[in-house]
Amino acid sequence: MARALGPERRLLLIYTGGTLGMRRERGVLVPGPGLASVLRTLPMFHDEEHARAQGLPDNTLVLPPASPGPRVIYTVLQRQPLLDSSDMTITEWVQIAQTIERHYEQYHGFVVIHGTDTMAFAASVLSFVLENLHKPVILTGAQVPIHALWNDSRENLLGALLMAGQYIIPEVCLFIQNQLFRGNRVTKVDTQRFGAFCSPNLPPLATTGAEVTVARELVRTASWKDALVVHSSMECDVGLLRLYPGIPASLVRAFLQHPLKGVVMETFGSGNGPTKPDLLQELRAAAERGLIIVNCSHCLRGPVTPGYASGLAEAGASVVSGFDMTSEAALAKLSYVLGRPGLSLDHRKELLAKDLRGEMTLPTMDKRQSSLWSSALGCSVTWLLGLSGGQEVDAVRDTVMPSLALAAAHKGDLEALQALVELGSDLCLEDSSGQTPLHAAARRGHEGVVTMLLHRGVDVNARDQDGLSPLLLAVQGRHQGTIGLLRTAGACLAPQDLADAGTELCRLAARADTKGLRAWWQAGADLKQPGYDGRSALCVAEAAGNLEVVALLRSLEGAGPEVLPGV
C-alpha cells in the first residue's frame, strides 16, 4: 500500500474492448483496434522523447514524469478479438487472469481496460481467480470513448496507470472517476454519469485529487511467502434469481433445474422472501439435490441479517447468507467455490460464509463467535464471558450468551456449548425470535448436540415466534435420527403443525419424496390425512403410478411411529 520506489515501474495494459477504445462505424460504436497508436499521439499518455532515448518498441509507452514518483512504462497488449463487455463471460475473465499469470514476473502491476456494463462482474471474478496477489490489478473503462472531445476515458485510464504504477495496492481494484474501489465491492449504478459505479458497503481504497489519499487500513495484503495461484476451474453453471412479490413456484422450479449447481437469490430487505409452501418446497427440493443458494438482498446497502429470514430458513441448510456482498461478488464467489475440486457440500458452504477476498463484512458478533470454532475455544470469547464484578459487564454477558449458544448449536460444536455451560449458561435462553439452541441443533440435524441439550432438560416442545418447534424443524430437514431423539424425549406434533399436514403429505407423495414421508410418519403424523382436495397421500401415489411410494405408505400405515433409542 506504500508508494512505489525505484527509478521506473513497468505495467502491462491489457485492452479487452469496451467503450473507452470504441470508434463509430456506420452510426454504431464498435471496439476499435490500435489503442497503442492512439495513446502515442496524446502527450499525457506518452513521452516520445524518453521512449526514443530508451529504444522502446511501438507497443510500449512511457508516461510523462510525475513528481514525486517513479517513471511509469507500460506495454499495451490487445486481446484478439476485442469484445463488447456484454459478450464477456467467465471464460474470458479466466483468460485475462491467465495472461496476468504468464506475465506476472515481468511487470510491477496490471491495468485492464474493460467495458463498464459488466466490469463489476469481471472485477469480482478476477478477485477470486487470482489468489495471493502481491501486485495491483486495476480495471478501468469509460462511459464515453477516448476519441470524443468530452470524455471520461482519459482521466480514468491515466488514473488507473498512475495508481498501478506509483502505489502498491495488491488487490483486484476498479478505478473510476477519481476513486479506487475494491473490485468485488462495486456495482454499476448509472448509465449516463461519469461516476457510474459505487461501492455501497465499503469506502474507496483511495481517492485522487490535488493529493492522493489511500485508506491504508482497508487495503488487504497477502503473505510474501505465498505464490500467486490462478484458479482456472470456475463453475459456469451458476445463476442469479431475483425474487419479486407473487413469483410463482413453477418459475422457480424451472429456473433451479439441472445443470444449475448454485444460485444467488436476491431477496427482500434484510434477506426475507415469500413463505408460500409450494415455493419453499421447490427450494427444499433443490437443496436436496445438492444445489447451493446464496441469499443476497435487493437493497443496495446493508447486509442480509442471519436469522431474520425465517421463511427462507425453512428451505433448509443449503441457503447461505451472503451478508453484504453485491450480487456480482456473490455470483463470482459461488462460481469459484463450486469450481474447487474435491470439496464436500459442507466445506463449500463454509467457504461461502467466510470472507475470502474482502468481499463481505462479517457481523461483529460472527467475528467474536468464530473464535469458538478454534481448538483453543476462543480465548477472547471466554475472557469476555468470564468477566464479572459489574452490572454493565453482566448485562453484556447476558446479551451475548444466547447468540453464542445458538451459534454453537447451529455449528454442532459440543465443546463450545460445554464451555458456555461452565460460564453460567443454562442453554434454555431464547434469542429475539424465540429460537433456542435446540431449535438450531434440530434444524441442522446435529444429534450429539440434541442429545446434550435434552440431557440438560431443555423444553423439547418450545416454539419460536413463528410457531415452529424443534420437532417440526427436524421433520422439515428430514433428520430422522434427530426426530427419534426428540420423540423419545416427549416431543410431539401439535394441532397447528398438522393443520396442513395432509396437503404436505400429498405433495411429498406426488414428488416421490420417500424421505420426507418417512420423517412425517416418524414424528407421529397420520399418513391417511386428506389433502385440500380430499385425497390421501396413498391415493395420490396410486394415481401417479409410483409403486415404490405406494408400498412405503402401505407399510407405514400399518405400523406405529418409529422411535429411536434415546436419551
C-alpha positions as CSV (number, residue, x, y, z in Angstrom):
1,M,0.0,0.0,0.0
2,A,3.1,2.2,0.2
3,R,4.2,4.5,-2.6
4,A,6.3,2.6,-5.1
5,L,10.0,3.2,-5.1
6,G,12.7,2.9,-7.7
7,P,13.5,4.7,-11.0
8,E,10.7,3.1,-13.0
9,R,7.7,0.9,-12.8
10,R,6.6,-1.4,-15.7
11,L,3.0,-2.2,-16.2
12,L,1.1,-4.4,-18.6
13,L,-2.0,-2.7,-20.1
14,I,-4.5,-5.4,-21.2
15,Y,-7.0,-4.0,-23.7
16,T,-10.1,-6.2,-24.0
17,G,-12.5,-3.8,-25.6
18,G,-15.3,-1.7,-24.2
19,T,-16.4,1.9,-24.8
20,L,-13.0,3.5,-24.0
21,G,-11.4,2.5,-27.2
22,M,-14.6,2.4,-29.4
23,R,-14.9,4.1,-32.8
24,R,-18.1,5.0,-34.6
25,E,-18.7,3.0,-37.8
26,R,-21.9,3.5,-39.8
27,G,-23.5,5.1,-36.9
28,V,-22.7,2.4,-34.4
29,L,-19.9,2.2,-31.8
30,V,-17.7,-0.8,-32.2
31,P,-14.5,-1.8,-30.3
32,G,-11.6,-0.1,-32.1
33,P,-8.1,-1.7,-32.6
34,G,-4.8,0.1,-32.4
35,L,-5.2,1.7,-28.9
36,A,-1.4,2.0,-28.5
37,S,-1.2,4.2,-31.6
38,V,-4.0,6.4,-30.3
39,L,-2.3,6.8,-26.9
40,R,1.0,7.6,-28.5
41,T,-0.5,10.8,-30.0
42,L,-1.7,12.0,-26.6
43,P,1.1,13.8,-24.6
44,M,-0.5,12.9,-21.3
45,F,0.0,9.2,-22.1
46,H,3.3,9.2,-23.9
47,D,6.7,10.9,-23.6
48,E,8.1,10.3,-27.1
49,E,11.5,11.8,-26.4
50,H,12.1,9.5,-23.4
51,A,10.8,6.5,-25.3
52,R,13.1,7.2,-28.2
53,A,16.0,7.5,-25.9
54,Q,15.2,4.2,-24.2
55,G,14.6,2.4,-27.6
56,L,11.1,1.2,-26.6
57,P,9.1,-0.9,-29.1
58,D,6.0,0.5,-30.7
59,N,3.6,-1.1,-28.2
60,T,5.4,0.2,-25.2
61,L,4.7,3.7,-24.0
62,V,6.0,5.9,-21.1
63,L,4.1,8.4,-19.1
64,P,5.5,11.9,-18.6
65,P,7.4,12.3,-15.4
66,A,5.3,12.7,-12.3
67,S,7.0,14.3,-9.3
68,P,7.4,12.7,-6.8
69,G,7.2,9.2,-8.1
70,P,8.9,6.8,-10.5
71,R,8.5,6.7,-14.2
72,V,5.7,4.5,-15.4
73,I,6.4,2.5,-18.6
74,Y,3.5,0.4,-19.9
75,T,3.1,-2.1,-22.6
76,V,-0.2,-2.4,-24.4
77,L,-1.4,-5.9,-25.1
78,Q,-4.6,-6.1,-27.2
79,R,-6.9,-9.0,-26.8
80,Q,-8.0,-10.8,-30.0
81,P,-10.8,-10.3,-30.8
82,L,-11.8,-7.2,-29.0
83,L,-15.2,-7.7,-27.3
84,D,-18.0,-5.5,-26.0
85,S,-18.3,-6.2,-22.3
86,S,-21.8,-7.6,-22.8
87,D,-20.2,-10.6,-24.6
88,M,-17.6,-11.2,-21.8
89,T,-18.1,-14.4,-19.7
90,I,-16.3,-16.3,-17.0
91,T,-14.2,-18.0,-19.8
92,E,-12.8,-14.6,-21.0
93,W,-12.1,-13.4,-17.4
94,V,-10.2,-16.6,-16.6
95,Q,-8.2,-15.9,-19.8
96,I,-7.3,-12.4,-18.6
97,A,-6.1,-14.0,-15.3
98,Q,-4.0,-16.5,-17.2
99,T,-2.5,-13.6,-19.2
100,I,-1.6,-11.9,-15.9
101,E,-0.1,-15.2,-14.7
102,R,2.1,-15.6,-17.8
103,H,3.5,-12.0,-17.5
104,Y,3.4,-11.8,-13.7
105,E,7.2,-11.7,-13.2
106,Q,7.8,-9.2,-15.9
107,Y,5.7,-6.3,-14.6
108,H,5.1,-4.5,-11.4
109,G,1.3,-4.2,-12.0
110,F,-1.5,-4.6,-14.4
111,V,-4.3,-2.4,-15.8
112,V,-7.2,-4.0,-17.7
113,I,-9.4,-1.9,-20.0
114,H,-12.9,-3.4,-19.9
115,G,-16.4,-2.3,-20.8
116,T,-18.3,-0.8,-17.9
117,D,-21.6,-2.8,-18.3
118,T,-20.1,-6.0,-16.9
119,M,-17.0,-4.6,-15.2
120,A,-18.3,-5.3,-11.7
121,F,-18.7,-9.0,-12.6
122,A,-15.3,-9.0,-14.2
123,A,-13.6,-7.5,-11.2
124,S,-15.4,-9.9,-8.8
125,V,-14.4,-12.9,-10.8
126,L,-10.8,-11.8,-11.1
127,S,-10.6,-11.2,-7.4
128,F,-11.4,-14.9,-6.7
129,V,-9.4,-16.4,-9.6
130,L,-6.2,-14.5,-8.6
131,E,-5.2,-15.7,-5.1
132,N,-2.2,-14.3,-3.2
133,L,-1.8,-11.2,-5.3
134,H,1.3,-9.1,-4.5
135,K,0.8,-6.7,-7.3
136,P,-2.1,-4.3,-8.3
137,V,-4.6,-5.4,-10.9
138,I,-6.8,-2.4,-11.8
139,L,-9.7,-2.4,-14.1
140,T,-11.0,0.7,-15.8
141,G,-13.2,1.8,-18.6
142,A,-15.4,4.7,-19.6
143,Q,-18.9,5.9,-20.5
144,V,-17.6,7.9,-23.5
145,P,-14.8,6.9,-26.0
146,I,-11.4,8.4,-25.8
147,H,-11.8,9.8,-29.3
148,A,-14.7,12.1,-28.2
149,L,-13.9,15.7,-27.3
150,W,-15.7,15.5,-23.9
151,N,-15.0,12.1,-22.4
152,D,-14.1,10.3,-19.1
153,S,-11.7,7.9,-20.8
154,R,-8.5,9.9,-20.5
155,E,-9.0,10.7,-16.8
156,N,-9.9,7.1,-15.9
157,L,-7.1,5.4,-17.8
158,L,-4.4,7.9,-16.6
159,G,-5.6,7.5,-13.0
160,A,-5.5,3.7,-13.3
161,L,-2.0,3.7,-14.8
162,L,-0.7,6.1,-12.0
163,M,-2.3,4.2,-9.2
164,A,-0.9,0.8,-10.5
165,G,2.5,2.4,-11.2
166,Q,3.0,4.5,-8.2
167,Y,1.2,2.7,-5.3
168,I,1.5,-0.9,-4.1
169,I,-2.1,-1.9,-3.5
170,P,-2.1,-5.7,-4.1
171,E,-5.7,-6.3,-4.9
172,V,-8.1,-6.5,-7.9
173,C,-9.4,-2.9,-8.0
174,L,-11.6,-0.7,-10.2
175,F,-10.6,2.9,-10.9
176,I,-13.4,5.2,-12.0
177,Q,-13.9,9.0,-11.6
178,N,-11.0,9.7,-9.2
179,Q,-11.8,6.7,-6.9
180,L,-10.1,3.4,-6.5
181,F,-12.5,0.7,-5.3
182,R,-12.1,-2.9,-4.2
183,G,-13.2,-4.8,-7.3
184,N,-15.5,-7.2,-5.6
185,R,-17.4,-4.5,-3.8
186,V,-18.6,-2.4,-6.7
187,T,-21.8,-2.3,-8.8
188,K,-22.8,-0.1,-11.7
189,V,-25.5,2.3,-10.7
190,D,-25.7,4.8,-13.6
191,T,-25.9,4.6,-17.4
192,Q,-25.1,8.2,-18.1
193,R,-23.0,9.9,-15.4
194,F,-19.2,9.5,-15.4
195,G,-19.4,8.4,-11.8
196,A,-21.1,5.2,-12.9
197,F,-20.0,2.9,-10.0
198,C,-20.4,2.9,-6.3
199,S,-19.1,0.7,-3.5
200,P,-22.2,0.6,-1.3
201,N,-20.8,-1.3,1.7
202,L,-17.1,-0.3,1.7
203,P,-15.4,3.1,1.3
204,P,-12.9,3.6,-1.6
205,L,-9.4,2.3,-1.1
206,A,-8.0,5.5,-2.5
207,T,-9.3,8.9,-3.7
208,T,-7.4,11.1,-6.1
209,G,-7.5,14.9,-6.3
210,A,-4.9,17.6,-5.5
211,E,-3.4,14.8,-3.4
212,V,-3.9,11.0,-3.4
213,T,-5.4,9.7,-0.2
214,V,-5.1,5.9,0.5
215,A,-7.2,4.2,3.1
216,R,-4.3,2.1,4.3
217,E,-6.4,0.3,7.0
218,L,-8.7,-1.1,4.2
219,V,-6.0,-2.4,1.9
220,R,-5.5,-6.2,2.1
221,T,-2.1,-7.8,1.7
222,A,-1.0,-11.4,1.0
223,S,1.9,-13.1,2.7
224,W,5.0,-12.7,0.6
225,K,5.9,-16.4,1.1
226,D,2.7,-17.4,-0.7
227,A,3.0,-17.6,-4.5
228,L,0.3,-16.4,-6.9
229,V,-2.4,-19.0,-7.6
230,V,-4.7,-18.8,-10.6
231,H,-7.9,-20.8,-10.2
232,S,-8.9,-21.5,-13.7
233,S,-11.5,-24.1,-12.8
234,M,-14.6,-21.9,-12.3
235,E,-18.1,-23.4,-12.4
236,C,-20.2,-21.8,-15.1
237,D,-23.5,-23.4,-14.2
238,V,-24.5,-20.8,-11.6
239,G,-27.3,-18.3,-11.8
240,L,-29.0,-15.2,-10.4
241,L,-32.6,-15.3,-9.4
242,R,-34.4,-12.1,-8.3
243,L,-37.5,-12.7,-6.2
244,Y,-40.5,-10.5,-6.6
245,P,-43.9,-10.4,-4.9
246,G,-46.0,-13.2,-6.2
247,I,-43.3,-15.0,-8.0
248,P,-44.8,-18.4,-9.0
249,A,-43.3,-21.6,-7.7
250,S,-43.4,-23.0,-11.2
251,L,-41.0,-20.3,-12.4
252,V,-38.6,-21.0,-9.5
253,R,-38.8,-24.8,-10.3
254,A,-38.0,-24.2,-13.9
255,F,-35.0,-21.9,-13.0
256,L,-33.5,-24.3,-10.5
257,Q,-33.3,-27.3,-12.8
258,H,-30.2,-29.3,-13.8
259,P,-27.5,-28.4,-14.8
260,L,-27.7,-25.4,-12.4
261,K,-25.4,-26.1,-9.4
262,G,-25.7,-22.9,-7.4
263,V,-27.8,-19.8,-7.4
264,V,-27.6,-16.3,-5.9
265,M,-31.1,-15.4,-4.8
266,E,-31.9,-11.7,-4.4
267,T,-34.4,-11.4,-1.6
268,F,-36.3,-8.6,0.1
269,G,-34.9,-6.2,2.7
270,S,-32.7,-8.0,5.2
271,G,-33.0,-11.3,3.4
272,N,-36.7,-12.2,3.5
273,G,-38.7,-14.0,0.9
274,P,-42.2,-15.4,0.3
275,T,-43.2,-18.2,2.7
276,K,-45.6,-19.9,0.4
277,P,-45.3,-23.7,1.0
278,D,-45.1,-24.5,-2.7
279,L,-42.2,-22.1,-3.3
280,L,-40.4,-23.3,-0.1
281,Q,-40.8,-26.9,-1.3
282,E,-39.1,-26.0,-4.6
283,L,-36.2,-24.6,-2.6
284,R,-36.0,-27.6,-0.4
285,A,-36.1,-30.0,-3.3
286,A,-33.3,-28.1,-5.0
287,A,-31.2,-28.2,-1.8
288,E,-31.7,-31.9,-1.5
289,R,-30.3,-32.3,-5.0
290,G,-27.2,-30.5,-3.7
291,L,-27.9,-27.1,-5.2
292,I,-26.4,-24.2,-3.0
293,I,-28.4,-21.0,-2.6
294,V,-26.7,-17.7,-1.5
295,N,-29.1,-15.2,-0.1
296,C,-28.4,-11.6,-1.0
297,S,-30.5,-8.5,-0.6
298,H,-32.2,-6.5,-3.3
299,C,-31.1,-3.4,-1.4
300,L,-28.0,-1.5,-2.4
301,R,-26.7,-1.0,1.1
302,G,-26.8,-3.2,4.2
303,P,-26.4,-6.9,4.9
304,V,-28.7,-9.9,4.9
305,T,-29.3,-10.5,8.6
306,P,-28.8,-14.1,9.7
307,G,-31.9,-15.4,11.4
308,Y,-34.2,-12.6,10.1
309,A,-35.5,-14.5,7.1
310,S,-37.5,-17.1,9.0
311,G,-39.4,-18.1,5.9
312,L,-36.3,-18.9,3.8
313,A,-34.8,-20.7,6.8
314,E,-37.4,-23.4,6.2
315,A,-35.9,-24.1,2.8
316,G,-33.1,-26.0,4.5
317,A,-29.5,-25.6,5.4
318,S,-28.3,-25.1,1.9
319,V,-29.4,-21.4,2.0
320,V,-26.2,-19.5,2.9
321,S,-26.2,-15.9,4.0
322,G,-24.4,-13.5,1.6
323,F,-24.2,-10.8,4.3
324,D,-23.4,-7.5,2.5
325,M,-22.0,-8.9,-0.7
326,T,-23.1,-7.5,-4.0
327,S,-24.9,-9.9,-6.3
328,E,-21.9,-9.7,-8.7
329,A,-19.5,-10.7,-6.0
330,A,-21.8,-13.5,-4.7
331,L,-22.1,-15.0,-8.2
332,A,-18.3,-14.9,-8.7
333,K,-17.7,-16.4,-5.3
334,L,-20.2,-19.2,-5.9
335,S,-18.5,-20.0,-9.2
336,Y,-15.1,-20.1,-7.5
337,V,-16.2,-22.2,-4.6
338,L,-18.2,-24.7,-6.8
339,G,-15.2,-24.9,-9.1
340,R,-12.8,-26.1,-6.4
341,P,-12.4,-29.8,-6.8
342,G,-12.8,-32.4,-4.1
343,L,-14.7,-30.3,-1.6
344,S,-17.7,-31.6,0.4
345,L,-21.0,-29.8,0.3
346,D,-20.5,-28.6,3.9
347,H,-17.0,-27.4,3.1
348,R,-18.3,-25.4,0.2
349,K,-20.9,-23.7,2.4
350,E,-18.3,-22.9,5.0
351,L,-16.2,-21.2,2.3
352,L,-19.2,-19.2,1.1
353,A,-19.8,-18.0,4.6
354,K,-16.2,-16.8,5.0
355,D,-14.6,-13.5,3.9
356,L,-12.1,-14.8,1.3
357,R,-11.1,-11.7,-0.7
358,G,-12.6,-8.8,1.3
359,E,-15.9,-9.3,-0.5
360,M,-18.1,-9.2,2.7
361,T,-18.2,-7.6,6.1
362,L,-19.0,-10.3,8.7
363,P,-21.1,-9.1,11.6
364,T,-19.2,-8.2,14.7
365,M,-20.9,-11.0,16.6
366,D,-19.9,-13.5,14.0
367,K,-16.2,-12.5,14.2
368,R,-16.5,-12.9,18.0
369,Q,-18.3,-16.2,17.6
370,S,-15.8,-17.5,15.0
371,S,-13.1,-17.8,17.7
372,L,-15.3,-20.5,19.3
373,W,-14.5,-22.8,16.4
374,S,-10.8,-22.9,17.1
375,S,-9.2,-25.6,19.1
376,A,-8.4,-23.2,21.9
377,L,-12.1,-22.4,22.3
378,G,-11.6,-18.7,21.6
379,C,-9.6,-17.1,24.4
380,S,-11.2,-13.7,23.7
381,V,-14.7,-15.0,23.9
382,T,-14.0,-17.0,27.1
383,W,-12.4,-13.9,28.6
384,L,-15.4,-11.7,27.7
385,L,-18.0,-14.1,29.1
386,G,-15.9,-14.9,32.1
387,L,-15.8,-11.2,33.2
388,S,-17.6,-10.4,36.4
389,G,-17.9,-7.7,39.0
390,G,-20.2,-5.1,37.5
391,Q,-23.7,-4.6,36.2
392,E,-22.6,-3.4,32.8
393,V,-20.3,-6.4,32.3
394,D,-23.1,-8.8,33.5
395,A,-25.5,-7.1,31.0
396,V,-23.1,-7.6,28.1
397,R,-22.6,-11.2,29.1
398,D,-26.3,-11.9,29.4
399,T,-26.9,-10.2,26.0
400,V,-24.2,-12.2,24.2
401,M,-24.8,-15.6,25.8
402,P,-28.0,-16.6,23.8
403,S,-26.4,-15.7,20.5
404,L,-23.3,-17.6,21.2
405,A,-25.3,-20.6,22.4
406,L,-27.4,-20.6,19.2
407,A,-24.3,-20.2,17.0
408,A,-22.6,-23.2,18.8
409,A,-25.7,-25.3,18.4
410,H,-26.0,-24.4,14.7
411,K,-22.4,-25.3,14.1
412,G,-22.8,-28.6,16.1
413,D,-19.9,-27.6,18.4
414,L,-20.3,-29.6,21.6
415,E,-17.0,-28.2,23.1
416,A,-18.2,-24.6,22.7
417,L,-21.6,-25.4,24.3
418,Q,-19.9,-27.1,27.2
419,A,-17.7,-24.0,27.7
420,L,-20.8,-21.8,27.8
421,V,-22.4,-24.1,30.4
422,E,-19.3,-23.7,32.5
423,L,-19.6,-19.9,32.1
424,G,-23.2,-20.0,33.5
425,S,-25.5,-20.5,30.5
426,D,-28.4,-22.9,31.1
427,L,-28.8,-23.3,27.3
428,C,-32.5,-22.6,27.6
429,L,-32.2,-19.0,26.6
430,E,-34.1,-17.6,23.6
431,D,-33.0,-15.1,21.1
432,S,-35.2,-12.2,19.9
433,S,-37.2,-14.5,17.6
434,G,-37.8,-17.1,20.3
435,Q,-35.3,-19.6,18.9
436,T,-33.5,-21.8,21.4
437,P,-30.2,-23.8,20.9
438,L,-32.4,-26.9,20.5
439,H,-34.2,-25.3,17.5
440,A,-30.8,-24.6,15.9
441,A,-29.5,-28.1,16.5
442,A,-32.7,-29.8,15.3
443,R,-32.8,-27.7,12.2
444,R,-29.3,-28.9,11.2
445,G,-29.7,-32.4,12.5
446,H,-26.8,-32.3,15.0
447,E,-27.7,-35.4,17.0
448,G,-24.8,-35.0,19.5
449,V,-25.9,-31.5,20.4
450,V,-29.6,-32.5,20.6
451,T,-28.7,-35.3,23.0
452,M,-26.7,-33.0,25.2
453,L,-29.4,-30.3,25.3
454,L,-32.1,-32.9,26.1
455,H,-29.9,-34.3,28.9
456,R,-29.8,-30.7,30.4
457,G,-33.6,-30.6,30.5
458,V,-34.4,-28.0,27.8
459,D,-38.0,-27.7,26.7
460,V,-38.4,-30.2,23.9
461,N,-41.7,-28.6,22.7
462,A,-40.5,-25.0,22.8
463,R,-41.9,-22.8,20.0
464,D,-40.4,-19.7,18.4
465,Q,-42.3,-16.6,17.4
466,D,-43.3,-18.3,14.1
467,G,-44.8,-21.3,16.0
468,L,-42.0,-23.7,14.9
469,S,-40.9,-26.4,17.3
470,P,-37.6,-28.4,17.2
471,L,-39.5,-31.5,16.1
472,L,-41.1,-29.7,13.1
473,L,-37.8,-28.2,12.1
474,A,-36.2,-31.7,12.2
475,V,-39.1,-33.0,10.1
476,Q,-38.6,-30.3,7.5
477,G,-34.9,-31.1,7.4
478,R,-35.6,-34.9,7.1
479,H,-33.2,-35.6,10.1
480,Q,-34.5,-39.0,11.1
481,G,-32.0,-39.6,13.9
482,T,-32.9,-36.2,15.4
483,I,-36.6,-36.9,15.1
484,G,-36.1,-40.1,17.0
485,L,-34.3,-38.4,19.8
486,L,-36.9,-35.7,20.2
487,R,-39.8,-38.2,20.1
488,T,-38.1,-40.3,22.8
489,A,-37.8,-37.1,25.0
490,G,-41.6,-36.5,24.6
491,A,-41.7,-34.2,21.6
492,C,-45.0,-34.3,19.6
493,L,-46.7,-32.5,16.7
494,A,-49.3,-30.0,17.9
495,P,-52.6,-29.4,16.1
496,Q,-51.2,-26.3,14.4
497,D,-48.4,-28.5,12.9
498,L,-50.9,-30.9,11.5
499,A,-53.3,-28.3,10.1
500,D,-51.9,-28.5,6.5
501,A,-50.0,-31.8,7.0
502,G,-52.4,-33.7,4.7
503,T,-51.6,-31.4,1.8
504,E,-47.9,-31.6,2.5
505,L,-48.1,-35.4,2.6
506,C,-49.9,-35.4,-0.8
507,R,-47.2,-33.1,-2.2
508,L,-44.5,-35.3,-1.0
509,A,-46.2,-38.4,-2.4
510,A,-46.6,-36.6,-5.8
511,R,-42.9,-35.9,-5.8
512,A,-41.9,-39.4,-4.7
513,D,-40.2,-37.9,-1.6
514,T,-40.0,-41.1,0.5
515,K,-37.6,-39.5,2.9
516,G,-40.0,-36.7,3.7
517,L,-42.9,-39.1,4.1
518,R,-40.9,-41.2,6.5
519,A,-39.9,-38.2,8.5
520,W,-43.6,-37.1,9.0
521,W,-44.6,-40.7,9.9
522,Q,-41.7,-40.9,12.4
523,A,-42.9,-37.7,14.0
524,G,-46.3,-39.1,14.6
525,A,-48.3,-37.7,11.7
526,D,-51.3,-39.8,10.4
527,L,-50.4,-40.6,6.8
528,K,-54.1,-41.1,6.0
529,Q,-54.9,-37.4,6.5
530,P,-56.6,-35.9,3.4
531,G,-55.1,-33.0,1.5
532,Y,-57.0,-30.0,0.3
533,D,-58.8,-32.0,-2.4
534,G,-59.9,-34.8,-0.1
535,R,-57.3,-37.3,-1.3
536,S,-54.8,-39.0,0.9
537,A,-51.1,-39.4,0.1
538,L,-51.7,-43.0,-0.8
539,C,-54.4,-42.0,-3.4
540,V,-52.0,-39.5,-4.9
541,A,-49.2,-42.1,-5.2
542,E,-51.6,-44.7,-6.7
543,A,-52.8,-42.1,-9.3
544,A,-49.3,-41.3,-10.2
545,G,-48.4,-45.0,-10.6
546,N,-45.5,-44.7,-8.2
547,L,-45.3,-48.2,-6.8
548,E,-42.3,-47.5,-4.5
549,V,-44.3,-44.8,-2.7
550,V,-47.4,-46.9,-2.6
551,A,-45.5,-49.8,-1.0
552,L,-43.9,-47.5,1.5
553,L,-47.2,-45.8,2.6
554,R,-49.0,-49.1,2.9
555,S,-46.2,-50.5,5.1
556,L,-46.0,-47.4,7.3
557,E,-49.8,-47.0,7.7
558,G,-49.9,-50.4,9.4
559,A,-47.0,-49.6,11.8
560,G,-46.7,-47.2,14.8
561,P,-44.3,-44.3,14.5
562,E,-40.7,-45.4,14.8
563,V,-38.9,-44.1,17.9
564,L,-35.2,-44.5,18.1
565,P,-33.4,-45.4,21.3
566,G,-32.9,-42.1,23.1
567,V,-31.6,-40.1,25.9
